[in-house]
Every structure is written in C-alpha cells, then in structure tokens.
Amino acid sequence: MEQEGDKPQAQLESVLAFEQEVEQDVRKRTSLYDQIRQLERTQKVLLALRGGMEARLILLKSYDPMIYYYLCKNPKITSEEIVEIAKSDLMTPPTADLISRNWEWMKNERVKFHLVMNRKTPHGLALHVMSLLGNRSLKEIAKTVGAPPMFRRLALKRLQGLPDE
C-alpha cells in the first residue's frame, strides 16, 4: 500500500527519469514542461536541487524567487544560468548573497555586472561586488541610464582614478 509521502516522491522521480529521456529526444521537451508545471512547489524545489539542464531551464521560466534560490544550490548549475538569475527582477537578497559567496561564479564578469545592476541586490553587497568589476563593466555602468545614480558616479570615479568617498 502506497503511503502519503510516497506519491510526491514517485512523481518527482518520474520527472527526473523523463528528463533524461528528453535529453535524447527533443520532441519530448513539451511534455517535460507540462509535467514540471503540474508539480507542487515543494516538488519543484526538490527538482531545482537535483534536476538536469532541461529541468533547470524550464524552472528558470517559473518566475518563482524561491525556485531561483534553490536552483543556485544545484551542483550542476552553470554560470550562464546564474547570469539569468542575477539579471532577474525576481532575484531576492538571499539569492544575491548566495551567488556572491561562490567564487567560481564570481569569476564571471557578467554575473558580477548583473548583481550590481539588479535593484534587489543589497547596496552593501552591490558595492562590494562593484569593487571587483573590470573597467569594461564600470564603463557600462557609467553610461547606463537605468543604473542607480550612486553606482554611476562611483563607476565614473573609479574609471577616472579618483578615490572613493
């Protein structure tokens, strides 16, 4: 007899197994999308932690800040996926903090740039990450109209070699 907690676990295992098939047959991708969409939030969190590339790409489109956080904890996630999360308006401060603590992701200039530019990144963290940016990214911040004025001024100062206040 199947217990209460067995059904969601079996459903998750089924999605994980089907995802492996999808990697071999692209026509099954739509079906995987439908299966993931039907999962409960807790199952999506578990999938975010364990899923492969196809599942992660679908979960990135779920627009759920909690899912983004758990995607960052997936050991298989790529820097390009982290860039997408760092760009998102749905990224939360804890997710920004989690990203900034991973030295491998922080090697990627685009990750750092988007963390600074994202209005959800706490100012203290954004200032720290900004100190790690290269001149090219600083130039981009300085000329981006949508960038916070404080960061635009700081980028200009750093580019001109002026000391920070």
MOGI-V222808 format. One record per helix or strand of 2 or more residues. SS is the DSSP state (A for helix, B for strand). FROM is the first residue (numbers start at 1). LEN is the number of residues. If there is no record, write none. Layout:
ss	from	len
SS	FROM	LEN
SS	FROM	LEN
//
This chain:
ss	from	len
A	4	21
A	26	13
A	41	10
A	53	8
A	65	7
A	79	9
A	93	8
A	105	3
A	109	9
A	123	8
A	135	9
A	149	12
//
